[in-house]
Amino acid sequence: MADKKFDLAFTDTETTGLDPKIHELTEVAIIRIDPYTLEEKARFHRYFLPFAPPSEEVVKINGYSEALWRERGAKPICREDVVEIGAVLKGSAFAGQNPTFDRGFIHAAFGVYLPTLEMDYHLIDVATLAWPLVVAGLLPGMGLKHSRKLFDCAGEQTHSALQDILDTIHVYKQLMEIYMSTAFVAWMRMKKEDGIIP
């Protein structure tokens, strides 16, 4: 087994829009797992009150309302929240369903409150891992809604950051079981034994 370089920080965010330069975080969920055992090592989940409310279109997607968010303990994001997020993410690599989006918003929060986010630069995108199944005609698309159905996630997709990240981790584990049991892995092990790969 290769040396472990980093844990995987599965991260999902709900936001007031699509642009991290002008829109805000309304929910952040992070579950950090060991890349080999897939055991959970740390978890962060919090709701945030934005300074400017999201559009009606966004509200339809994630169900945001100020009253509901206040019930869930939401407050405006502050430096202490970002410090806590940074501690969970430190030394890990971002993972998730389209983690580029979530990474952009997390980096934007750090740009406001802290100078740097100490993470590995790699991204593990579960949507990309599902691509071979799309090409094989087993999935109609790379979206989480398709993978959820294939891998028997319970209930409906909610666009709650925590539930979405739990579903994403479930899909990731199922995909890893497929990849680790395929002829591809046997072929790679043969190449390693032959000294072709280190």
N, C-alpha and C positions, 0 to 999 in steps of 0.2 A: 504494500500500500504506500502511496506517495505521502510525503509529509503534508500535514494539514496546513494550508496557508491562511485560511480565513473561515469564519463561520458565515452562514447565510442569514442575512437580516431581511426576512420577508416583510415588506412594507406596503401599506395601502393608505391612501389619503382620500378624504372628501374635501372639496374646495368650493369656493364661490364662482369659479370659472376655470378657463383652460390656460390662462397665462400667468405664470408665477411672478411676473414683474408687476402685475396689477391686481391679481386676485389673491384670496386668502385661504388658509387652512381652516376647515371646520371640524375635521376629525382626523386623527392619526392613530394607526394601529401598526405595531411592529412586533413580530415574533422572531426571535433569533434562535436558529437551530444549528446543531452540529451537522456538518455536511456528510459525515459517514454514518453516524448512528441515527440521524434525523430526530434526535431528542431535543426538546425545547430547553433553551438555556436562559432566556430572559424574555420579558414581555412588557410592552408599553401600550396603553390605550387611553386616549383622552379626547373629549369634545372641546371645541373652542368657539367662542362667540366672535364672529367677524365684526370689523368696524363698519363695513358696508354690507348690507344684506345681499344674498345671491339673487340672480334673476329667477323669474317664474319657471323657466326651463330647467334650471339647476335644481330648484325645489322639487319639481316633479320627479327628478332622478333620485335624489338622496333624502327627500322628505324633511329637509331643514325647516324648522320654525324656531324662533327665538325662545318661545315658551317651553317647547319640548327640549331644546338644548339646555336651557337653564335647569329643567327637571333632572337632566343627566349630569349636572354639575359643571356645565360649561362656563368658562370665563375667557376673556381675551388672552391670547397667547402671550407669555412673558419670557424673560431671560431664563428663569428657573426651569420652565418647561423645556426650553431648547437645550439647556445643560443636561437635563434628564434624558432627552432623546439622544443627545450626543454620547452619553455614557452607554446606552443600550447598543448604539450603532458602532462604537469605537472598534476598529480593527476588523470589522466584518465587510462583506460585500453586499450591495443591494440585490435583492431578489424579489420577484413578484410577477404579476400579470401586467405587462407593459411598465416595468419599473422606471423607465426614463421619465415618465410623467411625474411619478411620486418623488423621484430624486430631485427633479427641478424645484418642486415646492419645498422640500426639506432644505435644499441648498439655499433657497431664497430666505427661509426663516433664519438660517445661520448667517447669511449676509447681513441681516438686520441686527442680530443679537450677539453673535460670536464670530471670530475671524476665520476659523477653519473647522471643517468636519473631517476627523481622522478616520478614513475608511480606505479599503482596498478599491482600486478603480474598476474592477470587473463588475459586470451586470449579468445576473442569471434571469433570463426572461422565459417564463413558463409558456407564454404564447409561442415563442420561437421553438421551444421544445416540442410543442404540439404540431408544428408544421409538417413533419413527415407523415403524420396521420391524416392531415388535410390532403397532401399529395397522393396518398394511398386511397383516398376516397372514403376514409373512415370517419372524418369530421367535416362538416360543411364550412367551417371557418375556424380561425385561431382564437376567437373570443372565449372568455371564461364561461359564458352561457352554454357554449357547445361542449366544452370539456367537462363542465359540471354534470351535464346529462350523461355523457359517456361513462363517467367514473362514479355515478350514483351518489352525488352530493345530496344531502337531505334538504327538502324545502325548496323555495324559490330564491333566486338571486335577489338580494335586498339592497344593494349599493350602500351597505353599512361597511365601513372600513374593516372592522374586526371580523365580521362574518365573511367578507370577501377574502380576507387574508387566510382565514381558516380553510375556506374552500380551495384557495390557490395552493396551500401547502398540501391538502389532500390530493389534488390533481398532480402536483409535483411528485409526491411519493409514488403514486400509481404509475406515472410516466417513467420514473427511475426504475421501478420493478420491471417494466417492459424492456427498457434499454439494457438493464443488467442481465436479463435472461435471454437476450437475442444472440443470433449467430455473429453479429457484429463484435460483441464483446469477446467471443471465442476466437475470432479472427485476430483481434488486437492482442490477445494474450499469446497467440501463436507468434505474432510478429515480435513481441517482447522476448519470448523464449529464444527466437532466432537472432536476437541482438539487433534487430532493425530499428526498434524504438527503445529509448532508455527505460 
